[in-house]
């Protein structure tokens, strides 16, 4: 299922991770593990934030994919399913046809 993972990294933890060289390691590791179709980096409510759009096969992947954000960056995480345009079109077709 296509998911969006949002990781908000508190400023203090992000600063320490940058100084220690850990921020880039965690992000590169996440990119390798998630193999996202898109990844974006921005600021959200004053915190460094990353958004990864990826395919998650099963819920048991969550610890492997998320723990480094918690443990290494003290990040606040949200994870939720998302649709692209084709998914939305298909869902609406199914809705209209009564499937």
N, C-alpha and C positions, 0 to 999 in steps of 0.2 A: 504494500500500500504506500502510495506517495505521502510523505510526511514533511512537515517543516519543523526543524529543530531551531529554537531560539536560545542562545546563550548570552546572558547579560553578566559581564565581568565587572565586579566592583572596582572602583578606581584604585584603591590601595592594593588589592590583590593583583590587578593588572599591572600596576607600576612595578611591583616586586617581580612579577613574572617576566616583564620586559628586561629589568636589570639583571635577572638571573639567566636570561636566555631561554626561559621555559615557555613563554607565550607562543613563540614560533613553533616550538616542538609540539605543543599540544594541538595547535591548529593544523600543522602538517599531518600529524597522526590522525586527526579527525577527518581531514580531507581524504586520506588513504582509506580509512575504515568505512566512511560513509559513501564514497564515490558519488558525490552529489551531482545532480544535473545542473545546479546553480548554487553559488555561495556568495553571500553579500556581507559586508562589514560596515558598520555605522556606529552612531551614538544613539542610545535610547535612554532617556531620562538621566542623562549625565554619565552613563556607563558605556564602556566599550561593549559592542554587541555584534554577534555573528548570527546569520541566518543561513541554514543549510537546507536545501530541498533535495530529498533523497528517497529511495525506495527501501522500506523496511519490510522484510519478509515475515518476521515473527516477533512477538513481544519479548521473547527471551534475548533478543539482541540489545535491549535497553541497557543493561549494566555495562556491557563492553563498549557501547557507543557513548554513554553519558558520564561514567564515573570519573574520567580524567578531567572533565569540566568542573565537577564538584570538588574533587580532591586536590587538583593542581591549581585551579583558578578561583575557587570559592564562588562559582557562577550560579546564577539563578537560571533554571532551565524550564522551558515549556516545549512540549512536543504534541503536535496535533496533526490529524489527517488534513490533506488539502487536495484540491482538484485543479487540473489545468483546463483549458478551454474544451478540449476534446472530451475529457471526463464529464464536464458539466453538460455538454451537448448530449452525450450518451445517457446521462442520468435524467435529463429532461425528456428525452425521447421515451425512456422507460416509464417515466411518470405519466406522460400523456397517453401511452398505449395501455396503461393499467398493469404493467409487468411488475 
